[in-house]
Amino acid sequence: MNENDVDNRTYSVVVNEEEQYSIWLAGRSLPAGWNEIGHTGSKTECLDYIGEVWTDMRPKSVRQAMDARG
């Protein structure tokens, strides 16, 4: 890896209404339907955070439908 490959940018962890997580460059306008959750850091830090908190990858609507069926 050369020095041009180093990503020193700051990212924000974002979540949509289906409770799916992603990262977004801090300070940029978010796409419709996504909200910042207050966690920022390097790309690695944000992805590590998502790995800790997003333990059920199913969208919220799928989880709710499955729970309703019992």
C-alpha positions as CSV (number, residue, x, y, z in Angstrom):
1,M,0.0,0.0,0.0
2,N,1.4,3.4,-0.9
3,E,0.7,6.6,1.0
4,N,-1.9,7.6,-1.6
5,D,-4.0,4.6,-0.5
6,V,-4.3,5.8,3.1
7,D,-7.8,7.0,4.0
8,N,-7.6,9.7,6.6
9,R,-11.2,10.9,6.1
10,T,-13.7,10.9,8.9
11,Y,-16.9,8.8,8.5
12,S,-20.2,8.8,10.3
13,V,-22.3,5.7,11.0
14,V,-25.7,6.0,9.5
15,V,-28.9,4.0,9.8
16,N,-32.1,3.9,7.7
17,E,-35.7,3.3,8.8
18,E,-35.2,-0.5,8.2
19,E,-32.4,-0.3,10.8
20,Q,-29.7,-1.2,8.3
21,Y,-26.3,0.4,9.0
22,S,-23.7,1.9,6.7
23,I,-21.0,4.6,6.8
24,W,-21.0,8.0,5.1
25,L,-18.3,10.6,4.8
26,A,-18.8,13.0,7.7
27,G,-20.0,16.4,6.7
28,R,-21.7,15.3,3.5
29,S,-25.4,15.5,3.0
30,L,-27.1,12.2,3.6
31,P,-29.3,10.4,1.1
32,A,-33.0,10.4,1.8
33,G,-34.0,7.9,4.4
34,W,-30.7,7.8,6.2
35,N,-29.8,9.4,9.6
36,E,-26.6,9.8,11.5
37,I,-26.5,8.0,14.9
38,G,-23.8,10.0,16.5
39,H,-20.8,7.7,16.0
40,T,-17.9,9.1,13.9
41,G,-14.3,8.0,13.3
42,S,-12.1,6.4,10.8
43,K,-13.5,3.9,8.3
44,T,-12.2,1.0,10.3
45,E,-13.6,2.4,13.6
46,C,-17.0,2.9,12.1
47,L,-17.1,-0.5,10.5
48,D,-16.0,-2.1,13.7
49,Y,-18.8,-0.3,15.6
50,I,-21.3,-1.5,13.1
51,G,-20.0,-5.0,13.5
52,E,-20.7,-4.8,17.2
53,V,-24.2,-3.2,17.1
54,W,-25.7,-4.7,13.9
55,T,-26.2,-8.2,15.1
56,D,-29.3,-9.1,13.1
57,M,-29.0,-8.3,9.4
58,R,-32.6,-8.7,8.6
59,P,-34.4,-5.5,7.8
60,K,-36.8,-4.2,10.5
61,S,-39.9,-5.0,8.5
62,V,-38.8,-8.6,8.0
63,R,-38.0,-9.1,11.7
64,Q,-41.5,-7.7,12.6
65,A,-43.3,-9.9,10.1
66,M,-41.4,-13.0,11.3
67,D,-42.2,-12.1,15.0
68,A,-45.9,-11.6,14.2
69,R,-46.0,-15.1,12.7
70,G,-44.5,-16.5,15.9
